Amino acid sequence: MIVQRLAFATLTLLAIVSAYSLSVASRRFGDAAQTFDGIELELAGFAFERGSQAVTFALQVENPGRNDARVTFIEYAFVVNGVVAGGGDARPGATIPSGESLVFDLQGRINDLSYVERQPADEPLRWLVNARLQVNVDERLDSVFIPFSFRTETP
């Protein structure tokens, strides 16, 4: 009888610990998902001069979530008038505190400068920047890639 009561008490304690652990893990995943879903990206500046291979732009990343967000990698490709013409990447390793934003100054390169130079000089260059941002909000969880794109024009 004592063995049965001891076994029942042990199972009850194990069930309580498991429920608590599941609750903590669920909250951690929920907070991380809320932070990932809430991150906002905005183009804060874009510059390119014809004849140059350098493309510079600024990306503002806002973190309205409850967790700090660590940006570990940014990868981008430049599409000029419908043709992929270059790109780049950055490894900022910067942390954006909860409720704050950070501007990343990024630089890429035109790989197909001859294509860009063949575009009519009297028409603006139409840019599409396709990119993804790798973000981690909890070192116990995997990081997530957040895709984004924006359009702009340069003379």
C-alpha positions in Angstrom: 0.0 0.0 0.0 2.8 2.4 0.9 4.6 1.5 -2.4 1.5 2.4 -4.3 1.0 5.7 -2.6 4.7 6.6 -3.1 4.4 5.7 -6.8 1.2 7.8 -7.1 2.9 10.7 -5.4 5.9 10.4 -7.7 3.8 10.3 -10.8 1.8 13.3 -9.5 5.0 15.3 -8.9 6.3 14.3 -12.4 3.0 15.4 -14.0 3.2 18.8 -12.2 6.9 19.3 -13.3 6.1 18.3 -16.9 3.1 20.7 -17.0 5.2 23.5 -15.7 8.0 22.8 -18.2 5.5 22.7 -21.1 4.0 26.0 -19.9 7.5 27.7 -19.9 8.4 26.2 -23.3 5.1 27.3 -24.8 5.5 30.8 -23.5 9.1 31.0 -24.9 7.9 29.8 -28.3 4.9 32.2 -28.2 7.1 35.2 -27.3 9.6 34.3 -30.0 6.8 33.9 -32.6 5.3 37.3 -31.6 8.7 39.0 -31.9 9.4 37.4 -35.3 5.9 38.4 -36.6 6.2 41.9 -35.3 9.6 42.9 -36.7 9.1 45.8 -39.2 11.5 46.6 -42.0 11.7 49.9 -43.8 14.1 51.3 -46.5 15.7 54.3 -44.9 17.9 55.3 -47.8 19.2 54.1 -51.2 22.1 55.4 -53.3 23.6 54.3 -56.6 25.5 56.4 -59.2 25.7 55.2 -62.8 29.2 54.0 -63.6 29.9 52.8 -60.1 29.7 49.2 -58.8 28.8 50.3 -55.3 25.2 50.3 -54.1 24.5 51.7 -50.6 21.3 51.6 -48.7 20.0 51.8 -45.1 17.5 49.4 -43.6 15.6 50.3 -40.5 14.6 47.4 -38.4 12.0 47.9 -35.7 11.5 45.4 -32.9 8.1 45.9 -31.2 8.2 42.5 -29.6 8.8 41.5 -25.9 12.2 39.9 -26.6 15.5 41.5 -27.8 16.2 40.5 -31.4 19.7 39.7 -32.6 20.3 40.3 -36.3 23.1 37.9 -37.3 23.0 37.9 -41.1 21.5 40.0 -44.0 21.6 38.8 -47.6 20.3 40.8 -50.6 20.1 40.7 -54.3 19.7 43.7 -56.6 17.3 43.4 -59.6 17.7 46.3 -62.0 15.0 46.7 -64.7 14.0 43.0 -64.2 17.5 41.5 -64.3 19.5 40.3 -61.3 22.6 42.5 -61.5 24.3 42.1 -58.1 23.9 41.9 -54.4 25.7 41.4 -51.2 25.5 40.3 -47.6 26.4 41.6 -44.1 26.9 40.0 -40.7 26.0 42.8 -38.3 25.7 40.7 -35.1 23.7 43.6 -33.6 21.0 43.3 -31.0 17.8 45.4 -31.2 16.3 45.8 -27.7 12.6 45.3 -27.3 10.6 48.3 -28.4 13.4 49.9 -30.2 14.8 50.2 -33.8 18.1 50.2 -35.4 19.4 51.3 -38.8 21.8 49.1 -40.7 24.0 50.9 -43.3 24.6 48.2 -46.0 26.7 48.1 -49.1 26.3 45.8 -52.1 27.9 45.6 -55.5 26.8 45.5 -59.1 28.2 42.4 -60.7 26.9 43.1 -64.2 28.0 46.7 -64.6 27.8 46.5 -68.5 24.1 45.6 -68.3 23.4 48.6 -66.0 25.5 50.9 -68.3 23.4 49.8 -71.3 20.2 51.0 -69.7 18.8 54.3 -71.2 20.4 57.2 -69.4 17.2 59.3 -69.8 15.1 56.8 -67.9 15.4 56.0 -64.2 16.7 52.6 -63.1 14.0 50.6 -61.4 15.3 48.5 -58.5 13.9 45.6 -56.7 15.9 44.5 -53.7 15.1 40.9 -52.5 16.6 40.1 -49.2 16.3 38.1 -46.0 17.3 38.9 -42.5 18.4 36.2 -40.0 17.1 36.9 -36.5 17.4 35.1 -33.2 15.4 36.1 -30.1 16.4 33.3 -27.7 19.7 31.4 -27.8 17.8 28.2 -26.9 15.7 28.5 -30.1 16.8 28.4 -33.7 17.1 31.6 -35.6 14.6 32.5 -38.3 15.1 34.1 -41.8 12.6 36.9 -42.4 12.3 37.6 -46.2 11.6 41.2 -47.4 11.8 43.2 -50.6 11.4 46.8 -51.6 11.2 48.8 -54.8 12.9 52.1 -55.6 14.2 54.1 -58.5 17.4 56.0 -59.1 18.2 58.5 -61.9 
